[in-house]
């Protein structure tokens, strides 16, 4: 049996709805708060509560900003005032480029504002907003400074890089020059990091996202009035192969952050022919539409009645020859590359020109991380050139399953292809047991692998 995570996005997807659904699945709130507290960010607080949507009990995740960090996400007249004469009921919809596609937001100000907008159409835009314009490397520095697990850090960076590439294409600028507005704001960073922390804790590698329901119309952002789906969402869907499902809702149901999360974690776009539901989580949106108003996340267990087929994807291989780096520097370089998202790093002893001994560095990575990893190699070594190749590969379908053993629970890494199955215990789990029980590591690993 293989456990999988399935996101049902009948009302689109956003960052905070994803976080709420994962918390409802059983995500550890204490661990999440500790991880967020370790980030060098201020001007916000977290509120986790329950909300009824379509008569169903849902989890609600809210990032409450102080006055200094407030932004246009809370000004419904700013976002949809241009559609006032077309449809007064539809325009009060949050555009956040990060988290509130159905959101009424989380302050008394919002309710007062909505009340004034519904009953007093003389509301004026005389608020002053504090805008956070951060580049992707600044956001990465914030993530690196936090006490997150390596997996959570890598996933958070992957999500932001997907958004950065989409914004880069939308604005015609290199990724390094893109400065996020809404996505660089405190609340957006909290949403992305929270999703990454909870997904890493859940540790389910197979994630199904069948399609994202999206509305229509226009929305106002910092660059002006733009169509729905907004350009960043359209570019993410194009680049990552996401399926958008048009629905009869005027407004933005899929935010860039929601689309990026779906793209970063999705491994399949079809449900298995049969499955059992192990647990369900509902993450509430903040607005009312003729849609359910929440994201549902399921942990499902699929029947292995069909042999797992080979999975094909592409990776990038970087390589360069070095003849003047010490072992200490190479070790440091490897740590930097792995921390920045490399899938694998290894060094091969070689003889170079004039029989000089040296090392060839080989880095395996995803295309989205290539530029960042190349920059690290240039910065940390004396090389002046890096060769790169895009390569196809065939991989086994992989999943992680926790099993009970005489020594305690151990995560097993299981790989399948065409009826062939391999299972190996997670090294860190075996190491922890060996240290606690004072047992030889190799002997314990061998017993658990059998």
Protein Blocks (a to p, Z undefined) as FASTA:
>chain_A
ZZddddddfnopafklmmmmmmmnopafklmmmmmmmpccehiacddddddeehiacddd
dddddfklgcfklmmklmmmmmmmmommlmmccdehlmmmmbgbjbfklmmmmmmmmmoc
kbccfbccddddddfklmmmmmmmpccdfklmmmmmmmmmmmmmmmmmmnopafklpccf
klmpmklmmmmmmmmmmmmmnopabdcdfbdcddedddddfkbccddddfklmmmmmmno
pacdddddeddfbdfklmmmmmmmpcbfcdcfbdcdfbdcddddfbdcfbehiacddddd
ddfkbccddddddddddddddfbbcfklmmmmmmmmmmnopabdcddddddehhiacddd
dddddfklmmmmmmmmmmmmcbfbdcddddddddddddddddddfkbpcddddddeehia
cddddfklmmmmmmmnopafklmmmmmmZZ
